[in-house]
Protein backbone atom coordinates (compact mmCIF):
# COMPACT_ATOMS: atom_id res chain seq x y z
CA UNK A 1 0.00 0.00 0.00
CA UNK A 2 1.08 3.55 -0.69
CA UNK A 3 2.75 5.30 2.24
CA UNK A 4 0.13 7.51 3.88
CA UNK A 5 2.39 10.58 3.93
CA UNK A 6 3.11 10.24 0.22
CA UNK A 7 -0.61 9.81 -0.41
CA UNK A 8 -1.31 12.93 1.66
CA UNK A 9 1.24 15.06 -0.24
CA UNK A 10 -0.13 13.78 -3.56
CA UNK A 11 -3.69 14.63 -2.55
CA UNK A 12 -2.56 18.08 -1.45
CA UNK A 13 -0.87 18.70 -4.80
CA UNK A 14 -3.94 17.42 -6.65
CA UNK A 15 -6.26 19.74 -4.72
CA UNK A 16 -3.94 22.73 -5.14
CA UNK A 17 -3.70 22.07 -8.88
CA UNK A 18 -7.33 21.20 -9.59
CA UNK A 19 -8.25 24.27 -11.62
CA UNK A 20 -4.99 24.62 -13.56
CA UNK A 21 -4.78 20.89 -14.27
CA UNK A 22 -8.37 20.79 -15.53
CA UNK A 23 -7.71 23.72 -17.84
CA UNK A 24 -4.54 22.07 -19.13
CA UNK A 25 -6.26 18.74 -19.80
CA UNK A 26 -9.09 20.49 -21.60
CA UNK A 27 -6.60 22.26 -23.83
CA UNK A 28 -4.70 19.14 -24.82
CA UNK A 29 -7.93 17.18 -25.27
CA UNK A 30 -9.06 19.76 -27.79
CA UNK A 31 -5.74 19.46 -29.60
CA UNK A 32 -5.92 15.65 -29.56
CA UNK A 33 -9.45 15.73 -30.93
CA UNK A 34 -8.27 17.91 -33.78
CA UNK A 35 -5.49 15.41 -34.43
CA UNK A 36 -2.64 15.53 -36.89
CA UNK A 37 -4.11 15.67 -40.38
CA UNK A 38 -1.47 16.29 -42.97
CA UNK A 39 -4.20 16.03 -45.58
CA UNK A 40 -5.70 19.20 -44.12
CA UNK A 41 -2.45 21.11 -44.47
CA UNK A 42 -2.21 23.36 -47.50
CA UNK A 43 -0.43 21.84 -50.45
CA UNK A 44 2.39 24.37 -50.36
CA UNK A 45 2.76 23.82 -46.62
CA UNK A 46 2.97 20.05 -47.02
CA UNK A 47 5.38 20.34 -49.93
CA UNK A 48 7.74 22.33 -47.72
CA UNK A 49 7.44 19.69 -44.98
CA UNK A 50 8.34 16.76 -47.22
CA UNK A 51 10.81 18.34 -49.65
CA UNK A 52 13.89 17.25 -47.72
CA UNK A 53 12.78 13.62 -47.29
CA UNK A 54 13.80 10.59 -49.37
CA UNK A 55 11.32 9.85 -52.17
CA UNK A 56 9.68 6.93 -50.36
CA UNK A 57 9.05 9.06 -47.26
CA UNK A 58 7.69 11.87 -49.44
CA UNK A 59 5.14 9.51 -50.94
CA UNK A 60 4.08 8.20 -47.53
CA UNK A 61 3.73 11.69 -46.08
CA UNK A 62 1.60 12.81 -49.02
CA UNK A 63 -0.76 9.86 -48.50
CA UNK A 64 -1.04 10.60 -44.75
CA UNK A 65 -1.39 6.90 -43.96
CA UNK A 66 1.66 6.45 -41.70
CA UNK A 67 2.64 8.11 -38.42
CA UNK A 68 5.35 10.75 -38.66
CA UNK A 69 7.65 11.13 -35.66
CA UNK A 70 9.54 14.30 -34.75
CA UNK A 71 13.12 13.90 -33.60
CA UNK A 72 14.31 16.82 -31.50
CA UNK A 73 18.02 16.51 -30.86
CA UNK A 74 20.46 18.30 -28.61
CA UNK A 75 23.51 16.90 -30.40
CA UNK A 76 26.77 18.75 -30.41
CA UNK A 77 30.27 17.33 -30.20
CA UNK A 78 31.56 19.86 -27.67
CA UNK A 79 29.40 18.35 -24.93
CA UNK A 80 30.56 14.79 -24.26
CA UNK A 81 27.17 13.66 -22.95
CA UNK A 82 25.48 14.67 -26.21
CA UNK A 83 28.13 13.61 -28.74
CA UNK A 84 26.65 10.08 -29.04
CA UNK A 85 23.42 11.61 -30.35
CA UNK A 86 25.18 12.19 -33.68
CA UNK A 87 24.31 8.60 -34.70
CA UNK A 88 20.81 8.48 -33.26
CA UNK A 89 18.69 10.05 -36.03
CA UNK A 90 19.82 7.45 -38.57
CA UNK A 91 19.24 4.62 -36.08
CA UNK A 92 15.80 5.96 -35.29
CA UNK A 93 14.76 6.57 -38.90
CA UNK A 94 15.78 3.07 -39.92
CA UNK A 95 13.92 1.47 -37.00
CA UNK A 96 10.79 3.54 -37.60
CA UNK A 97 10.72 2.81 -41.33
CA UNK A 98 11.02 -0.91 -40.63
CA UNK A 99 8.08 -0.64 -38.22
CA UNK A 100 5.86 1.22 -40.70
CA UNK A 101 6.43 4.86 -39.83
CA UNK A 102 8.37 7.94 -40.83
CA UNK A 103 10.72 10.14 -38.81
CA UNK A 104 12.11 13.61 -39.42
CA UNK A 105 14.61 15.66 -37.47
CA UNK A 106 12.21 18.44 -36.57
CA UNK A 107 14.76 20.64 -34.89
CA UNK A 108 17.84 21.00 -32.74
CA UNK A 109 18.25 22.73 -29.40
CA UNK A 110 21.30 24.33 -27.77
CA UNK A 111 23.10 22.27 -25.16
CA UNK A 112 25.44 24.11 -22.82
CA UNK A 113 28.04 22.18 -20.87
CA UNK A 114 28.05 23.62 -17.35
CA UNK A 115 31.41 21.94 -16.81
CA UNK A 116 32.91 24.18 -19.49
CA UNK A 117 31.23 27.39 -18.30
CA UNK A 118 31.80 26.96 -14.52
CA UNK A 119 33.26 30.18 -13.16
CA UNK A 120 32.97 31.90 -16.54
CA UNK A 121 30.56 34.55 -17.80
CA UNK A 122 28.78 31.92 -19.86
CA UNK A 123 27.52 30.29 -16.67
CA UNK A 124 25.23 33.28 -16.17
CA UNK A 125 23.32 32.15 -19.29
CA UNK A 126 22.98 28.58 -18.08
CA UNK A 127 19.68 28.69 -16.21
CA UNK A 128 18.08 30.87 -18.88
CA UNK A 129 19.07 28.32 -21.51
CA UNK A 130 16.39 25.98 -20.16
CA UNK A 131 13.69 28.32 -21.43
CA UNK A 132 15.49 28.78 -24.75
CA UNK A 133 15.54 24.99 -25.13
CA UNK A 134 11.83 24.78 -24.30
CA UNK A 135 11.02 27.42 -26.90
CA UNK A 136 13.29 25.85 -29.53
CA UNK A 137 11.59 22.48 -28.99
CA UNK A 138 8.18 24.10 -29.23
CA UNK A 139 9.20 25.70 -32.52
CA UNK A 140 10.22 22.26 -33.83
CA UNK A 141 6.90 20.69 -32.82
CA UNK A 142 4.80 23.64 -33.98
CA UNK A 143 4.94 22.53 -37.61
CA UNK A 144 1.90 20.39 -36.72
CA UNK A 145 2.76 17.48 -39.01
CA UNK A 146 3.88 15.03 -36.29
CA UNK A 147 2.12 12.20 -34.48
CA UNK A 148 4.67 11.93 -31.69
CA UNK A 149 8.15 12.95 -30.61
CA UNK A 150 11.45 11.37 -29.64
CA UNK A 151 13.45 13.81 -27.53
CA UNK A 152 17.21 13.37 -27.34
CA UNK A 153 18.74 15.01 -24.27
CA UNK A 154 20.81 14.34 -21.18
CA UNK A 155 22.32 17.30 -19.41
CA UNK A 156 21.38 19.90 -16.89
CA UNK A 157 18.96 22.36 -18.49
CA UNK A 158 18.35 20.36 -21.65
CA UNK A 159 16.06 17.67 -20.26
CA UNK A 160 13.92 20.08 -18.19
CA UNK A 161 13.54 22.33 -21.23
CA UNK A 162 12.55 19.38 -23.42
CA UNK A 163 10.01 18.23 -20.81
CA UNK A 164 8.43 21.68 -20.55
CA UNK A 165 8.04 21.81 -24.33
CA UNK A 166 6.75 18.24 -24.61
CA UNK A 167 4.07 19.05 -22.04
CA UNK A 168 3.18 22.20 -23.96
CA UNK A 169 2.34 19.80 -26.80
CA UNK A 170 0.85 17.33 -24.35
CA UNK A 171 -1.67 15.95 -26.83
CA UNK A 172 1.24 14.15 -28.50
CA UNK A 173 3.10 11.16 -27.08
CA UNK A 174 6.77 11.71 -26.30
CA UNK A 175 9.58 9.37 -25.33
CA UNK A 176 12.91 10.57 -23.98
CA UNK A 177 15.95 8.84 -25.43
CA UNK A 178 19.17 8.93 -23.34
CA UNK A 179 22.75 8.49 -24.51
CA UNK A 180 24.27 6.97 -21.35
CA UNK A 181 27.31 7.63 -19.14
CA UNK A 182 30.91 7.47 -20.30
CA UNK A 183 32.97 4.57 -18.92
CA UNK A 184 34.58 5.23 -15.56
CA UNK A 185 37.85 7.16 -15.47
CA UNK A 186 39.71 8.10 -12.32
CA UNK A 187 37.47 7.99 -9.29
CA UNK A 188 35.43 11.01 -8.29
CA UNK A 189 37.01 11.14 -4.80
CA UNK A 190 40.48 11.14 -6.40
CA UNK A 191 39.42 13.93 -8.76
CA UNK A 192 38.14 15.92 -5.78
CA UNK A 193 41.38 15.33 -3.87
CA UNK A 194 43.46 16.64 -6.76
CA UNK A 195 41.23 19.70 -7.12
CA UNK A 196 41.80 20.52 -3.46
CA UNK A 197 45.55 20.14 -3.92
CA UNK A 198 45.34 22.59 -6.80
CA UNK A 199 43.30 24.99 -4.68
CA UNK A 200 46.02 24.85 -2.02
CA UNK A 201 48.70 25.56 -4.65
CA UNK A 202 50.39 22.19 -4.09
CA UNK A 203 50.13 21.12 -7.73
CA UNK A 204 50.12 23.12 -10.96
CA UNK A 205 47.88 23.42 -14.00
CA UNK A 206 49.53 20.55 -15.88
CA UNK A 207 48.88 18.03 -13.10
CA UNK A 208 45.34 19.28 -12.59
CA UNK A 209 44.52 19.12 -16.31
CA UNK A 210 45.89 15.58 -16.52
CA UNK A 211 43.59 14.46 -13.70
CA UNK A 212 40.55 16.25 -15.12
CA UNK A 213 41.15 14.73 -18.56
CA UNK A 214 41.45 11.28 -16.99
CA UNK A 215 38.05 11.81 -15.38
CA UNK A 216 36.23 13.33 -18.37
CA UNK A 217 37.76 11.24 -21.11
CA UNK A 218 35.26 9.98 -23.69
CA UNK A 219 31.77 10.41 -25.15
CA UNK A 220 28.98 10.02 -22.62
CA UNK A 221 27.69 11.68 -19.49
CA UNK A 222 30.01 12.59 -16.62
CA UNK A 223 29.90 9.74 -14.13
CA UNK A 224 29.17 11.68 -10.93
CA UNK A 225 25.57 12.01 -9.76
CA UNK A 226 24.93 15.64 -10.65
CA UNK A 227 22.06 17.24 -12.49
CA UNK A 228 22.63 15.36 -15.77
CA UNK A 229 22.39 11.91 -14.20
CA UNK A 230 19.61 13.10 -11.89
CA UNK A 231 17.74 13.97 -15.11
CA UNK A 232 18.15 10.40 -16.35
CA UNK A 233 16.90 8.94 -13.08
CA UNK A 234 13.88 11.27 -13.22
CA UNK A 235 12.98 10.37 -16.78
CA UNK A 236 12.96 6.68 -15.92
CA UNK A 237 11.13 6.88 -12.60
CA UNK A 238 8.56 9.24 -14.14
CA UNK A 239 8.00 6.74 -16.96
CA UNK A 240 9.42 8.79 -19.84
CA UNK A 241 12.30 6.38 -20.59
CA UNK A 242 12.04 2.75 -21.54
CA UNK A 243 12.66 0.50 -18.51
CA UNK A 244 16.33 0.29 -17.57
CA UNK A 245 17.46 2.72 -20.28
CA UNK A 246 19.07 5.44 -18.16
CA UNK A 247 22.60 4.24 -17.42
CA UNK A 248 23.65 2.00 -20.31
CA UNK A 249 26.95 3.18 -21.82
CA UNK A 250 26.89 4.85 -25.26
CA UNK A 251 28.01 3.22 -28.50
CA UNK A 252 27.28 -0.28 -27.25
CA UNK A 253 24.96 -2.88 -28.81
CA UNK A 254 22.56 -2.64 -25.85
CA UNK A 255 22.37 1.16 -26.08
CA UNK A 256 21.62 0.98 -29.80
CA UNK A 257 18.98 -1.69 -29.21
CA UNK A 258 17.26 0.49 -26.60
CA UNK A 259 17.28 3.46 -28.97
CA UNK A 260 15.70 1.35 -31.71
CA UNK A 261 13.13 0.00 -29.24
CA UNK A 262 12.14 3.54 -28.26
CA UNK A 263 11.65 4.31 -31.96
CA UNK A 264 9.33 1.34 -32.37
CA UNK A 265 7.44 2.06 -29.16
CA UNK A 266 6.62 5.66 -30.07
CA UNK A 267 4.66 4.36 -33.08
CA UNK A 268 2.56 2.14 -30.82
CA UNK A 269 1.57 5.00 -28.50
CA UNK A 270 0.51 7.50 -31.16
CA UNK A 271 -3.17 8.05 -31.94
CA UNK A 272 -2.65 5.75 -34.94
CA UNK A 273 -1.28 2.97 -32.71
CA UNK A 274 -2.99 0.66 -30.27
CA UNK A 275 -1.90 2.28 -26.97
CA UNK A 276 -2.41 6.04 -27.38
CA UNK A 277 -0.51 7.77 -24.57
CA UNK A 278 -0.51 11.57 -24.76
CA UNK A 279 2.35 12.75 -22.59
CA UNK A 280 0.23 15.47 -20.99
CA UNK A 281 -2.20 12.88 -19.65
CA UNK A 282 0.55 10.48 -18.64
CA UNK A 283 2.49 13.03 -16.59
CA UNK A 284 0.04 13.62 -13.76
CA UNK A 285 0.38 14.20 -10.01
CA UNK A 286 1.44 10.60 -9.46
CA UNK A 287 4.29 10.80 -11.97
CA UNK A 288 5.48 14.11 -10.54
CA UNK A 289 5.50 12.76 -6.98
CA UNK A 290 7.35 9.66 -8.20
CA UNK A 291 10.01 11.98 -9.62
CA UNK A 292 10.29 13.85 -6.32
CA UNK A 293 10.60 10.57 -4.41
CA UNK A 294 13.30 9.34 -6.78
CA UNK A 295 15.25 12.57 -6.37
CA UNK A 296 15.14 12.26 -2.57
CA UNK A 297 15.90 8.54 -2.44
CA UNK A 298 19.03 9.01 -4.57
CA UNK A 299 20.31 12.31 -3.16
CA UNK A 300 19.83 13.97 -6.53
CA UNK A 301 20.65 17.48 -7.66
CA UNK A 302 19.23 20.48 -5.79
CA UNK A 303 18.73 22.09 -9.20
CA UNK A 304 15.58 20.00 -9.46
CA UNK A 305 13.99 21.93 -6.63
CA UNK A 306 13.79 24.56 -9.39
CA UNK A 307 13.38 22.42 -12.52
CA UNK A 308 10.74 19.99 -11.24
CA UNK A 309 8.60 22.92 -10.13
CA UNK A 310 8.72 24.33 -13.67
CA UNK A 311 8.24 20.95 -15.34
CA UNK A 312 5.16 20.19 -13.25
CA UNK A 313 3.76 23.67 -13.86
CA UNK A 314 3.90 22.99 -17.62
CA UNK A 315 1.33 20.22 -17.01
CA UNK A 316 -0.86 22.41 -14.83
CA UNK A 317 0.49 20.85 -11.62
CA UNK A 318 1.64 23.08 -8.75
CA UNK A 319 4.32 21.73 -6.43
CA UNK A 320 6.45 23.66 -3.96
CA UNK A 321 9.40 23.28 -1.63
CA UNK A 322 7.19 22.29 1.29
CA UNK A 323 6.08 19.25 -0.71
CA UNK A 324 9.74 18.28 -1.16
CA UNK A 325 10.34 18.77 2.56
CA UNK A 326 7.38 16.65 3.65
CA UNK A 327 8.33 13.87 1.26
CA UNK A 328 11.94 14.02 2.47
CA UNK A 329 10.75 13.21 5.99
CA UNK A 330 9.51 9.76 4.86
CA UNK A 331 11.64 8.86 1.82
CA UNK A 332 14.84 7.06 2.88
CA UNK A 333 18.24 7.59 1.28
CA UNK A 334 19.07 4.45 -0.70
CA UNK A 335 22.18 5.32 -2.72
CA UNK A 336 25.72 6.54 -2.19
CA UNK A 337 26.83 7.96 -5.53
CA UNK A 338 29.33 10.82 -5.69
CA UNK A 339 29.09 13.46 -4.22
CA UNK A 340 27.02 11.50 -1.68
CA UNK A 341 29.56 8.67 -1.64
CA UNK A 342 32.60 7.39 -3.54
CA UNK A 343 30.82 5.38 -6.26
CA UNK A 344 29.96 6.59 -9.75
CA UNK A 345 26.86 5.88 -11.83
CA UNK A 346 28.49 2.94 -13.61
CA UNK A 347 29.06 1.28 -10.25
CA UNK A 348 25.46 2.10 -9.32
CA UNK A 349 24.35 0.38 -12.52
CA UNK A 350 26.48 -2.66 -11.70
CA UNK A 351 24.95 -2.81 -8.22
CA UNK A 352 21.48 -3.14 -9.74
CA UNK A 353 20.73 0.38 -10.93
CA UNK A 354 17.28 1.75 -11.53
CA UNK A 355 15.36 -1.58 -11.64
CA UNK A 356 16.54 -2.56 -8.14
CA UNK A 357 15.95 0.96 -6.82
CA UNK A 358 12.44 1.17 -8.30
CA UNK A 359 11.55 -2.31 -7.07
CA UNK A 360 12.54 -1.41 -3.51
CA UNK A 361 10.54 1.83 -3.58
CA UNK A 362 7.50 0.02 -4.97
CA UNK A 363 7.74 -2.79 -2.43
CA UNK A 364 7.75 -0.31 0.45
CA UNK A 365 4.85 1.78 -0.81
CA UNK A 366 7.01 4.78 -1.68
CA UNK A 367 6.00 5.12 -5.33
CA UNK A 368 2.68 5.35 -7.12
CA UNK A 369 2.83 1.95 -8.74
CA UNK A 370 -0.24 2.71 -10.85
CA UNK A 371 1.32 5.70 -12.62
CA UNK A 372 1.16 5.49 -16.41
CA UNK A 373 4.39 5.20 -18.41
CA UNK A 374 5.46 5.26 -22.05
CA UNK A 375 5.95 1.50 -21.77
CA UNK A 376 2.63 0.57 -20.20
CA UNK A 377 -0.65 2.05 -19.04
CA UNK A 378 -0.73 -0.63 -16.35
CA UNK A 379 1.75 1.02 -14.02
CA UNK A 380 5.37 0.78 -12.97
CA UNK A 381 5.75 -3.01 -12.71
CA UNK A 382 7.74 -3.28 -15.95
CA UNK A 383 10.37 -0.91 -14.50
CA UNK A 384 11.46 -3.69 -12.13
CA UNK A 385 12.97 -5.42 -15.17
CA UNK A 386 16.37 -4.86 -16.74
CA UNK A 387 17.13 -4.87 -20.47
CA UNK A 388 19.51 -7.42 -21.91
CA UNK A 389 20.57 -8.78 -25.29
CA UNK A 390 19.99 -12.48 -25.93
CA UNK A 391 21.29 -13.75 -29.26
CA UNK A 392 21.23 -10.17 -30.47
CA UNK A 393 17.60 -9.60 -29.51
CA UNK A 394 16.51 -7.10 -26.85
CA UNK A 395 14.70 -8.69 -23.92
CA UNK A 396 13.66 -7.57 -20.46
CA UNK A 397 14.07 -9.91 -17.55
CA UNK A 398 13.52 -9.51 -13.80
CA UNK A 399 16.32 -7.62 -12.09
CA UNK A 400 18.11 -9.24 -9.15
CA UNK A 401 16.05 -9.21 -5.98
CA UNK A 402 18.84 -7.52 -4.03
CA UNK A 403 21.59 -5.00 -4.58
CA UNK A 404 24.92 -6.47 -5.64
CA UNK A 405 26.75 -3.86 -3.53
CA UNK A 406 25.05 -2.46 -0.44
CA UNK A 407 27.77 0.17 -0.03
CA UNK A 408 26.25 1.82 -3.13
CA UNK A 409 22.59 0.77 -3.30
CA UNK A 410 20.40 -0.44 -0.46
CA UNK A 411 16.87 -1.65 0.13
CA UNK A 412 14.38 0.71 1.77
CA UNK A 413 14.28 -1.67 4.75
CA UNK A 414 17.98 -0.97 5.42
CA UNK A 415 18.64 2.57 4.12
CA UNK A 416 21.69 4.74 4.52
CA UNK A 417 19.42 7.18 6.36
CA UNK A 418 15.73 7.33 7.16
CA UNK A 419 15.14 10.62 5.34
CA UNK A 420 15.90 11.98 1.90
CA UNK A 421 18.61 14.41 2.95
CA UNK A 422 16.86 17.57 1.71
CA UNK A 423 16.05 20.35 4.15
CA UNK A 424 13.97 23.45 3.56
CA UNK A 425 15.61 26.15 5.65
CA UNK A 426 13.54 28.80 7.42
CA UNK A 427 14.34 31.90 9.42
CA UNK A 428 14.78 35.63 9.35
CA UNK A 429 16.96 35.46 6.23
CA UNK A 430 14.19 33.92 4.13
CA UNK A 431 13.77 30.38 2.90
CA UNK A 432 16.36 28.18 1.23
CA UNK A 433 17.25 24.65 0.21
CA UNK A 434 19.98 22.56 1.83
CA UNK A 435 21.11 19.16 0.55
CA UNK A 436 22.67 17.31 3.47
CA UNK A 437 23.04 13.82 2.05
CA UNK A 438 26.66 14.65 1.13
CA UNK A 439 27.42 16.53 4.36
CA UNK A 440 28.88 14.58 7.28
CA UNK A 441 26.72 14.76 10.43
CA UNK A 442 29.39 16.65 12.38
CA UNK A 443 29.29 19.48 9.82
CA UNK A 444 25.53 19.96 9.62
CA UNK A 445 25.27 22.69 12.27
CA UNK A 446 27.45 25.79 11.99
CA UNK A 447 27.21 28.98 14.02
CA UNK A 448 29.87 31.46 12.96
CA UNK A 449 30.44 35.06 11.88
CA UNK A 450 29.53 36.06 8.35
CA UNK A 451 32.01 37.04 5.68
CA UNK A 452 30.17 38.78 2.85
CA UNK A 453 31.19 38.45 -0.80
CA UNK A 454 29.53 39.86 -3.91
CA UNK A 455 30.87 37.13 -6.18
CA UNK A 456 32.59 33.76 -6.05
CA UNK A 457 35.68 35.44 -7.51
CA UNK A 458 35.93 37.65 -4.41
CA UNK A 459 35.85 34.59 -2.17
CA UNK A 460 38.45 32.77 -4.25
CA UNK A 461 40.75 35.80 -4.10
CA UNK A 462 40.39 35.97 -0.31
CA UNK A 463 41.24 32.28 -0.07
CA UNK A 464 44.33 32.64 -2.22
CA UNK A 465 45.55 35.55 -0.12
CA UNK A 466 45.27 33.45 3.06
CA UNK A 467 42.54 35.57 4.68
CA UNK A 468 40.05 32.76 5.34
CA UNK A 469 41.78 30.54 7.89
CA UNK A 470 39.08 30.85 10.53
CA UNK A 471 35.52 29.83 11.35
CA UNK A 472 33.02 31.65 9.12
CA UNK A 473 29.90 31.38 7.05
CA UNK A 474 30.43 32.68 3.53
CA UNK A 475 27.52 34.85 2.43
CA UNK A 476 27.61 35.28 -1.35
CA UNK A 477 24.95 37.79 -2.29
CA UNK A 478 23.29 39.04 -5.49
CA UNK A 479 23.55 35.71 -7.32
CA UNK A 480 19.83 35.23 -8.01
CA UNK A 481 17.92 35.27 -11.32
CA UNK A 482 17.35 39.02 -11.36
CA UNK A 483 20.92 39.91 -10.40
CA UNK A 484 22.97 37.83 -12.82
CA UNK A 485 20.99 34.82 -14.01
CA UNK A 486 21.57 32.59 -10.94
CA UNK A 487 24.86 30.93 -11.96
CA UNK A 488 26.18 27.80 -10.30
CA UNK A 489 28.91 28.60 -7.78
CA UNK A 490 30.67 25.25 -7.96
CA UNK A 491 34.12 26.88 -8.00
CA UNK A 492 33.58 27.62 -4.29
CA UNK A 493 33.61 23.94 -3.36
CA UNK A 494 37.41 23.27 -3.47
CA UNK A 495 38.53 26.25 -1.34
CA UNK A 496 35.73 25.85 1.21
CA UNK A 497 36.43 22.12 1.31
CA UNK A 498 40.11 22.80 2.05
CA UNK A 499 39.20 25.06 4.95
CA UNK A 500 36.73 22.55 6.36
CA UNK A 501 39.35 19.80 6.15
CA UNK A 502 41.73 22.04 8.12
CA UNK A 503 39.24 21.92 10.99
CA UNK A 504 37.47 25.25 10.59
CA UNK A 505 33.70 25.54 10.91
CA UNK A 506 32.59 26.51 7.43
CA UNK A 507 29.19 27.16 5.86
CA UNK A 508 27.74 28.84 2.80
CA UNK A 509 24.58 30.93 2.35
CA UNK A 510 23.65 32.34 -1.07
CA UNK A 511 20.74 33.23 -3.32
CA UNK A 512 22.65 31.52 -6.13
CA UNK A 513 22.85 27.86 -7.13
CA UNK A 514 25.42 25.16 -6.59
CA UNK A 515 26.30 22.42 -9.05
CA UNK A 516 24.47 19.13 -8.79
CA UNK A 517 27.91 17.70 -8.01
CA UNK A 518 28.37 19.97 -5.00
CA UNK A 519 28.32 18.56 -1.51
CA UNK A 520 30.49 18.28 1.59
CA UNK A 521 29.99 21.90 2.73
CA UNK A 522 26.77 22.76 4.60
CA UNK A 523 25.07 25.23 2.27
CA UNK A 524 21.75 27.06 2.26
CA UNK A 525 21.21 27.93 -1.39
CA UNK A 526 18.44 29.41 -3.57
CA UNK A 527 17.73 31.84 -0.71
CA UNK A 528 14.44 33.59 -1.42
CA UNK A 529 13.57 36.40 -1.72
CA UNK A 530 16.78 37.09 -3.57
CA UNK A 531 19.04 40.00 -2.65
CA UNK A 532 18.39 41.99 -5.82
CA UNK A 533 14.69 42.07 -4.96
CA UNK A 534 15.06 43.29 -1.38
CA UNK A 535 15.77 39.98 0.35
CA UNK A 536 17.12 40.32 3.91
CA UNK A 537 20.28 38.38 3.00
CA UNK A 538 21.47 41.58 1.32
CA UNK A 539 21.60 43.28 4.74
CA UNK A 540 24.18 40.88 6.21
CA UNK A 541 27.47 42.51 7.23
CA UNK A 542 30.85 41.02 8.01
CA UNK A 543 30.87 39.72 11.57
CA UNK A 544 27.12 39.12 11.94
CA UNK A 545 26.60 35.79 13.68
CA UNK A 546 24.65 33.33 11.55
CA UNK A 547 23.18 30.00 12.56
CA UNK A 548 23.01 27.42 9.77
CA UNK A 549 21.34 24.36 11.28
CA UNK A 550 20.68 21.67 8.68
CA UNK A 551 19.18 19.38 11.34
CA UNK A 552 16.30 21.62 12.40
CA UNK A 553 16.20 23.63 9.17
CA UNK A 554 17.12 26.95 10.81
CA UNK A 555 18.70 29.79 8.84
CA UNK A 556 18.98 32.93 10.93
CA UNK A 557 21.13 35.95 11.64
CA UNK A 558 21.64 36.34 15.39
CA UNK A 559 21.46 40.11 15.77
CA UNK A 560 18.95 42.43 17.39
CA UNK A 561 15.76 42.15 15.30
CA UNK A 562 14.96 45.85 15.47
CA UNK A 563 18.46 46.86 14.48
CA UNK A 564 18.48 44.37 11.59
CA UNK A 565 15.07 45.50 10.34
CA UNK A 566 16.24 49.12 10.35
CA UNK A 567 19.34 48.44 8.26
CA UNK A 568 19.15 49.91 4.78
CA UNK A 569 19.67 47.67 1.80
CA UNK A 570 23.08 48.21 0.20
CA UNK A 571 23.20 50.06 -3.08
CA UNK A 572 24.57 47.56 -5.58
CA UNK A 573 25.03 48.48 -9.24
CA UNK A 574 23.89 45.44 -11.17
CA UNK A 575 24.18 47.07 -14.58
CA UNK A 576 27.63 45.57 -15.14
CA UNK A 577 26.00 42.14 -15.01
CA UNK A 578 24.08 42.91 -18.20
CA UNK A 579 26.97 43.63 -20.56
CA UNK A 580 29.15 40.52 -20.59
CA UNK A 581 29.59 37.87 -23.25
CA UNK A 582 26.16 37.23 -24.76
CA UNK A 583 24.31 38.55 -21.74
CA UNK A 584 22.78 41.53 -23.50
CA UNK A 585 20.68 39.01 -25.45
CA UNK A 586 18.84 38.10 -22.27
CA UNK A 587 17.36 41.49 -21.45
CA UNK A 588 13.86 40.20 -22.11
CA UNK A 589 14.37 37.34 -19.68
CA UNK A 590 15.71 39.66 -17.01
CA UNK A 591 12.75 41.99 -17.44
CA UNK A 592 10.36 39.07 -17.09
CA UNK A 593 12.11 37.79 -13.97
CA UNK A 594 12.17 41.25 -12.43
CA UNK A 595 8.41 41.45 -12.89
CA UNK A 596 7.70 38.12 -11.22
CA UNK A 597 7.66 37.14 -7.58
CA UNK A 598 10.37 34.51 -7.90
CA UNK A 599 10.44 33.95 -4.16
CA UNK A 600 6.75 33.20 -3.87
CA UNK A 601 6.63 31.03 -6.97
CA UNK A 602 8.25 28.01 -5.35
CA UNK A 603 6.00 28.22 -2.28
CA UNK A 604 2.68 29.10 -3.91
Secondary structure, DSSP 8 states (H G I E B T S, - for coil): ---HHHHHHHHHHHHHTHHHHHHHHHHHHHHHHH---GGGS-HHHHHHHHTTS-HHHHHHHHHT-S-EEEEEE---SSSHHHHGGGGHHHHHHHHHHHTT-EEEEEEE-----HHHHTTSGGGGGHHHHHHHHHHHHHHHHTT---SEEEEE--SHHHHHHHHHHHHHTTTSEEEEE---B----S-HHHHHHHHHHHHTTSS-HHHHHHHHHHHS-SSSB-SSSSHHHHHHHHHHHTT-S-TT-TT--SSSHHHHHHHHHHHHHHHHTSTTSSS---HHHHSSHHHHHHHHHHHHHHT--TTHHHHHHHHHHTTT----HHHHHHHHTTS-B-B-BTTSSSB-HHHHHHHTHHHHHHHHHHHTT-S-TT---SS-TT-SGGGGEEEEEETTEEEEEE--SS-S-TTTB--GGG-SBSS-SEEEEBSTT-EEEEE-TTS-GGGSEEEEEEEEESSHHHHHHHHHTT---S-EEEEE-S-SHHHH---B-TTHHHHHHHHHHTT--EEEEESSB--TT--SSEEEEEEES-GGGT-GGGG--TT-EEEEETTTTEEEE-S-HHHHHH--------GGGGSSTTGGGGHHHHHHHHTS-HHHHTT-
